[in-house]
Amino acid sequence: MKLIIFDIDGTLVYSERLDSQCFADTYQEVYKKPFPSIDWTRYPHVVDTIIFSTVIEEHFRRKPDQAEMDDFQALFCERITAQRKKRPQEFKEVPGAKQMVEQLLQDAGYVVGIGTGGWSGPARIKLKHVGIPDEELILSAADRRHSREDILQAAIEEAAERYDGFEQIVYVGDALWDVQTTRNMQLDFIGMRRKRDVEVLLQAGASQVFADYLQPDHFLEAIERAKPPR
């Protein structure tokens, strides 16, 4: 049995940074201060918990408590839901993603998980919008977690509690931080770059990078060949 864990943004769904802007707009509405940047590379970890905490500390010289973070997440969820109702065509699946996830779920040889740097509420909204069934997935998100390593480790541990063991664990992600995380953890990795700039991840150390899931057999073959980034 193999465990396949997917990132969400840029890997299964995309919104041309509209969701990122919703995060910034929610912050500005609540705190009446400009959000510093939606270039997530400026933050210590590309994890919603850390991004939110970092900006609160920069502006107010304090750490947010969990209740404050939960309240912010709820408002963020309201905003991205409203945007999907207003402009549904802007929030899309990476071509073939839904079919690929469903195909893996139907195969007893695979367990499918989600490991996202976003919070769980927004993650479920994004998956639901493109018809990916989150009820059958192991979902590990940024709630109360502070690094992408923490998030992936939690997904692996939850899967291990439900199943007897895995001969292979593969993470599928689209960003440089996904390459770094899987290198740190020595997890097998497959890259996804829907804009077809596959050299970004190849140069970072990934051995295989796709632009979509429209050739399922090729993706399944890539799982067999997957290895940690060099």
C-alpha positions as a Markdown table, in Angstrom:
| # | Residue | x | y | z |
|---|---|---|---|---|
| 1 | Met | 0.0 | 0.0 | 0.0 |
| 2 | Lys | 1.2 | 3.5 | -0.9 |
| 3 | Leu | 0.4 | 6.8 | 0.8 |
| 4 | Ile | 0.0 | 9.7 | -1.6 |
| 5 | Ile | -0.2 | 13.2 | 0.0 |
| 6 | Phe | -1.2 | 16.2 | -2.0 |
| 7 | Asp | -0.7 | 19.9 | -1.4 |
| 8 | Ile | -3.8 | 21.9 | -2.4 |
| 9 | Asp | -2.9 | 25.4 | -3.8 |
| 10 | Gly | -1.2 | 25.1 | -7.1 |
| 11 | Thr | -1.2 | 21.3 | -6.9 |
| 12 | Leu | -4.9 | 20.4 | -6.9 |
| 13 | Val | -6.6 | 23.8 | -7.3 |
| 14 | Tyr | -5.6 | 27.3 | -8.3 |
| 15 | Ser | -7.0 | 30.8 | -8.1 |
| 16 | Glu | -4.3 | 33.1 | -9.5 |
| 17 | Arg | -3.6 | 34.4 | -6.0 |
| 18 | Leu | -7.1 | 35.5 | -5.4 |
| 19 | Asp | -7.3 | 33.4 | -2.2 |
| 20 | Ser | -4.1 | 34.9 | -1.0 |
| 21 | Gln | -5.5 | 38.4 | -1.6 |
| 22 | Cys | -8.6 | 37.3 | 0.4 |
| 23 | Phe | -6.3 | 36.5 | 3.3 |
| 24 | Ala | -4.8 | 40.0 | 3.1 |
| 25 | Asp | -8.1 | 41.7 | 2.6 |
| 26 | Thr | -9.6 | 39.9 | 5.7 |
| 27 | Tyr | -6.7 | 41.0 | 7.8 |
| 28 | Gln | -6.9 | 44.6 | 6.6 |
| 29 | Glu | -10.7 | 44.7 | 7.3 |
| 30 | Val | -10.3 | 43.3 | 10.9 |
| 31 | Tyr | -7.1 | 45.1 | 12.0 |
| 32 | Lys | -7.2 | 48.3 | 9.9 |
| 33 | Lys | -3.6 | 47.9 | 8.9 |
| 34 | Pro | -2.0 | 47.1 | 5.5 |
| 35 | Phe | -1.1 | 43.4 | 5.1 |
| 36 | Pro | 2.7 | 43.4 | 4.5 |
| 37 | Ser | 2.8 | 41.0 | 1.5 |
| 38 | Ile | 1.2 | 37.9 | -0.1 |
| 39 | Asp | 4.7 | 36.8 | -1.2 |
| 40 | Trp | 4.7 | 33.9 | 1.3 |
| 41 | Thr | 8.5 | 33.4 | 1.0 |
| 42 | Arg | 9.0 | 36.4 | 3.3 |
| 43 | Tyr | 7.6 | 34.5 | 6.3 |
| 44 | Pro | 9.5 | 32.1 | 8.5 |
| 45 | His | 7.2 | 29.2 | 7.4 |
| 46 | Val | 4.7 | 29.1 | 4.6 |
| 47 | Val | 1.9 | 28.0 | 7.0 |
| 48 | Asp | -1.2 | 30.1 | 7.7 |
| 49 | Thr | -0.6 | 29.9 | 11.5 |
| 50 | Ile | 2.9 | 31.3 | 11.2 |
| 51 | Ile | 1.9 | 33.9 | 8.5 |
| 52 | Phe | -0.9 | 35.3 | 10.7 |
| 53 | Ser | 1.2 | 35.2 | 13.9 |
| 54 | Thr | 4.1 | 36.9 | 12.2 |
| 55 | Val | 2.0 | 39.8 | 11.0 |
| 56 | Ile | 0.2 | 40.2 | 14.3 |
| 57 | Glu | 3.6 | 40.4 | 16.1 |
| 58 | Glu | 5.0 | 42.9 | 13.6 |
| 59 | His | 2.0 | 45.2 | 14.0 |
| 60 | Phe | 1.1 | 44.8 | 17.7 |
| 61 | Arg | 4.1 | 43.3 | 19.4 |
| 62 | Arg | 2.1 | 40.3 | 20.7 |
| 63 | Lys | 1.2 | 36.8 | 19.8 |
| 64 | Pro | -2.4 | 36.0 | 18.8 |
| 65 | Asp | -4.2 | 33.4 | 21.0 |
| 66 | Gln | -6.1 | 30.5 | 19.4 |
| 67 | Ala | -9.5 | 32.1 | 19.8 |
| 68 | Glu | -8.3 | 35.1 | 17.8 |
| 69 | Met | -6.8 | 32.8 | 15.1 |
| 70 | Asp | -10.1 | 30.8 | 14.9 |
| 71 | Asp | -12.1 | 34.0 | 14.5 |
| 72 | Phe | -9.9 | 35.2 | 11.7 |
| 73 | Gln | -10.1 | 31.8 | 10.0 |
| 74 | Ala | -13.9 | 32.0 | 10.1 |
| 75 | Leu | -13.9 | 35.4 | 8.5 |
| 76 | Phe | -11.4 | 34.3 | 5.9 |
| 77 | Cys | -13.6 | 31.3 | 5.0 |
| 78 | Glu | -16.6 | 33.7 | 4.6 |
| 79 | Arg | -14.6 | 35.8 | 2.2 |
| 80 | Ile | -13.3 | 33.0 | 0.0 |
| 81 | Thr | -16.8 | 31.4 | -0.1 |
| 82 | Ala | -18.3 | 34.7 | -1.2 |
| 83 | Gln | -15.6 | 35.1 | -3.9 |
| 84 | Arg | -16.4 | 31.6 | -5.2 |
| 85 | Lys | -20.1 | 32.5 | -5.5 |
| 86 | Lys | -19.3 | 35.8 | -7.2 |
| 87 | Arg | -16.6 | 34.6 | -9.6 |
| 88 | Pro | -16.8 | 30.8 | -9.7 |
| 89 | Gln | -14.9 | 30.5 | -12.9 |
| 90 | Glu | -11.8 | 32.0 | -11.3 |
| 91 | Phe | -11.3 | 29.1 | -8.9 |
| 92 | Lys | -10.3 | 26.0 | -10.9 |
| 93 | Glu | -8.9 | 22.6 | -10.5 |
| 94 | Val | -5.5 | 21.8 | -11.9 |
| 95 | Pro | -6.5 | 19.9 | -15.1 |
| 96 | Gly | -7.3 | 16.3 | -14.2 |
| 97 | Ala | -6.8 | 16.7 | -10.5 |
| 98 | Lys | -10.3 | 15.5 | -9.4 |
| 99 | Gln | -10.2 | 12.5 | -11.7 |
| 100 | Met | -6.7 | 11.6 | -10.4 |
| 101 | Val | -7.7 | 11.8 | -6.8 |
| 102 | Glu | -10.9 | 9.7 | -7.4 |
| 103 | Gln | -8.9 | 7.1 | -9.3 |
| 104 | Leu | -6.5 | 6.7 | -6.4 |
| 105 | Leu | -9.3 | 6.6 | -3.9 |
| 106 | Gln | -10.9 | 3.7 | -5.8 |
| 107 | Asp | -7.7 | 1.7 | -5.8 |
| 108 | Ala | -7.1 | -0.4 | -2.7 |
| 109 | Gly | -3.4 | 0.0 | -3.2 |
| 110 | Tyr | -3.4 | 3.7 | -2.3 |
| 111 | Val | -4.3 | 5.8 | 0.6 |
| 112 | Val | -4.8 | 9.5 | -0.3 |
| 113 | Gly | -4.1 | 12.4 | 2.0 |
| 114 | Ile | -3.9 | 16.2 | 2.0 |
| 115 | Gly | -1.0 | 18.1 | 3.5 |
| 116 | Thr | -1.6 | 21.8 | 3.2 |
| 117 | Gly | 0.0 | 24.9 | 4.7 |
| 118 | Gly | -3.4 | 26.4 | 4.8 |
| 119 | Trp | -6.0 | 26.1 | 7.6 |
| 120 | Ser | -8.5 | 23.2 | 7.4 |
| 121 | Gly | -11.6 | 25.4 | 6.9 |
| 122 | Pro | -10.3 | 27.1 | 3.8 |
| 123 | Ala | -8.9 | 23.8 | 2.5 |
| 124 | Arg | -12.2 | 22.1 | 2.6 |
| 125 | Ile | -13.9 | 25.0 | 0.8 |
| 126 | Lys | -11.3 | 24.9 | -2.0 |
| 127 | Leu | -11.6 | 21.1 | -2.4 |
| 128 | Lys | -15.4 | 21.2 | -2.4 |
| 129 | His | -15.6 | 24.0 | -5.0 |
| 130 | Val | -13.9 | 21.7 | -7.6 |
| 131 | Gly | -15.7 | 18.6 | -6.5 |
| 132 | Ile | -12.8 | 16.8 | -4.7 |
| 133 | Pro | -14.4 | 14.7 | -1.9 |
| 134 | Asp | -12.5 | 15.6 | 1.3 |
| 135 | Glu | -14.6 | 13.2 | 3.4 |
| 136 | Glu | -12.5 | 10.2 | 2.1 |
| 137 | Leu | -9.1 | 12.0 | 2.5 |
| 138 | Ile | -6.8 | 12.2 | 5.4 |
| 139 | Leu | -6.5 | 15.9 | 5.8 |
| 140 | Ser | -3.7 | 17.6 | 7.7 |
| 141 | Ala | -3.6 | 21.3 | 7.7 |
| 142 | Ala | -2.0 | 24.3 | 9.5 |
| 143 | Asp | -4.4 | 24.4 | 12.5 |
| 144 | Arg | -2.2 | 24.5 | 15.6 |
| 145 | Arg | 0.8 | 23.4 | 13.4 |
| 146 | His | 3.8 | 25.6 | 12.8 |
| 147 | Ser | 5.8 | 24.1 | 9.9 |
| 148 | Arg | 5.2 | 22.1 | 6.8 |
| 149 | Glu | 7.2 | 19.3 | 8.3 |
| 150 | Asp | 4.7 | 19.2 | 11.2 |
| 151 | Ile | 1.8 | 19.1 | 8.8 |
| 152 | Leu | 3.2 | 16.2 | 6.7 |
| 153 | Gln | 4.3 | 14.3 | 9.8 |
| 154 | Ala | 0.7 | 14.6 | 11.2 |
| 155 | Ala | -0.7 | 13.2 | 7.9 |
| 156 | Ile | 1.6 | 10.3 | 8.0 |
| 157 | Glu | 0.9 | 9.5 | 11.6 |
| 158 | Glu | -2.9 | 9.6 | 11.1 |
| 159 | Ala | -2.6 | 7.3 | 8.1 |
| 160 | Ala | -0.4 | 4.9 | 10.1 |
| 161 | Glu | -3.1 | 4.8 | 12.8 |
| 162 | Arg | -5.7 | 3.7 | 10.2 |
| 163 | Tyr | -3.6 | 1.4 | 8.2 |
| 164 | Asp | -1.0 | -1.3 | 8.8 |
| 165 | Gly | 1.9 | 0.4 | 7.0 |
| 166 | Phe | 3.1 | 1.8 | 3.7 |
| 167 | Glu | 5.7 | 0.6 | 1.3 |
| 168 | Gln | 6.0 | 4.1 | -0.1 |
| 169 | Ile | 5.0 | 7.7 | 0.9 |
| 170 | Val | 4.9 | 10.3 | -1.8 |
| 171 | Tyr | 4.2 | 14.0 | -1.5 |
| 172 | Val | 2.9 | 16.0 | -4.5 |
| 173 | Gly | 3.5 | 19.8 | -4.4 |
| 174 | Asp | 4.1 | 22.8 | -6.5 |
| 175 | Ala | 6.4 | 25.1 | -4.7 |
| 176 | Leu | 10.1 | 25.4 | -3.7 |
| 177 | Trp | 9.2 | 25.0 | -0.1 |
| 178 | Asp | 7.6 | 21.6 | -0.9 |
| 179 | Val | 10.9 | 20.5 | -2.4 |
| 180 | Gln | 12.7 | 21.7 | 0.7 |
| 181 | Thr | 10.3 | 20.0 | 3.1 |
| 182 | Thr | 10.4 | 16.6 | 1.4 |
| 183 | Arg | 14.2 | 16.9 | 1.2 |
| 184 | Asn | 14.4 | 17.6 | 4.9 |
| 185 | Met | 12.1 | 14.6 | 5.6 |
| 186 | Gln | 13.5 | 12.4 | 2.9 |
| 187 | Leu | 10.1 | 11.8 | 1.5 |
| 188 | Asp | 9.5 | 10.8 | -2.2 |
| 189 | Phe | 8.4 | 13.9 | -4.2 |
| 190 | Ile | 6.5 | 14.6 | -7.4 |
| 191 | Gly | 6.3 | 18.2 | -8.6 |
| 192 | Met | 3.3 | 20.0 | -10.1 |
| 193 | Arg | 3.7 | 23.2 | -12.1 |
| 194 | Arg | 0.5 | 24.0 | -13.9 |
| 195 | Lys | 2.1 | 27.0 | -15.7 |
| 196 | Arg | 4.6 | 24.5 | -17.2 |
| 197 | Asp | 7.6 | 26.2 | -15.8 |
| 198 | Val | 8.8 | 22.8 | -14.6 |
| 199 | Glu | 12.4 | 23.8 | -14.6 |
| 200 | Val | 11.7 | 25.8 | -11.3 |
| 201 | Leu | 11.4 | 22.6 | -9.4 |
| 202 | Leu | 13.8 | 20.5 | -11.4 |
| 203 | Gln | 16.6 | 23.0 | -10.7 |
| 204 | Ala | 15.7 | 22.9 | -7.0 |
| 205 | Gly | 16.2 | 19.1 | -6.9 |
| 206 | Ala | 12.9 | 17.5 | -8.0 |
| 207 | Ser | 13.3 | 14.5 | -10.3 |
| 208 | Gln | 9.8 | 14.6 | -11.8 |
| 209 | Val | 7.5 | 17.5 | -12.5 |
| 210 | Phe | 4.1 | 17.5 | -14.2 |
| 211 | Ala | 1.9 | 20.4 | -15.5 |
| 212 | Asp | -1.4 | 18.5 | -15.0 |
| 213 | Tyr | -2.9 | 15.1 | -14.4 |
| 214 | Leu | -4.4 | 14.5 | -17.8 |
| 215 | Gln | -2.3 | 11.4 | -18.4 |
| 216 | Pro | -3.1 | 9.3 | -15.3 |
| 217 | Asp | -1.0 | 6.4 | -16.4 |
| 218 | His | 2.1 | 8.6 | -16.6 |
| 219 | Phe | 1.4 | 10.0 | -13.1 |
| 220 | Leu | 1.0 | 6.5 | -11.7 |
| 221 | Glu | 4.3 | 5.5 | -13.3 |
| 222 | Ala | 5.9 | 8.6 | -11.7 |
| 223 | Ile | 4.7 | 7.4 | -8.3 |
| 224 | Glu | 6.7 | 4.2 | -8.8 |
| 225 | Arg | 9.8 | 6.2 | -9.7 |
| 226 | Ala | 9.4 | 8.9 | -7.1 |
| 227 | Lys | 12.3 | 9.7 | -4.8 |
| 228 | Pro | 13.3 | 12.5 | -2.4 |
| 229 | Pro | 14.7 | 15.7 | -4.0 |
| 230 | Arg | 18.5 | 15.6 | -4.4 |
